[in-house]
Amino acid sequence: MCIFCKIINQEIPAYRVYEDEQVLAFLDIKPVNPGHTLVIPKKHYQNLEEIPEEELKYLITVVKKVAYLLKTKLGLAAYNLSVNNGRAAGQEVEHLHFHLIPRDAHDQHRSWLRTTYAPGAAEEIIKKLRS
């Protein structure tokens, strides 16, 4: 059983921000910024591809609700919404989860580094995606 399933089952304590029959939102134990919240389906799905579309629609509705709660109650200037989908993308717990990360113009956190495509690389990607 994964650590998030143990949190859902109350085998491990967590600071619960929101909960209903299908979704749980709780504070990340190692936050990027104070208020960093994880929003997860209560059913175990390893990644975004596994969750049925109807459940995903409901989950993202709750993500929006929790984001609004964080923004209004904590007075946030902004937040990042992210999903690390797979180990190579930084997913540490193999249970689908959305990160809501409070942001401040002065917090010094960089979201990601940017690069450019090598000549012809974008065209190759488009060919693969359209084939």
PyMOL commands that set and color helices and strands:
alter all, ss='L'
color gray80, all
select helices_A, chain A and resi 3-8+53-74+87-89+121-130
alter helices_A, ss='H'
color red, helices_A
select strands_A, chain A and resi 16-19+23-27+37-41+78-82+98-103
alter strands_A, ss='S'
color yellow, strands_A
deselect
rebuild
show_as cartoon
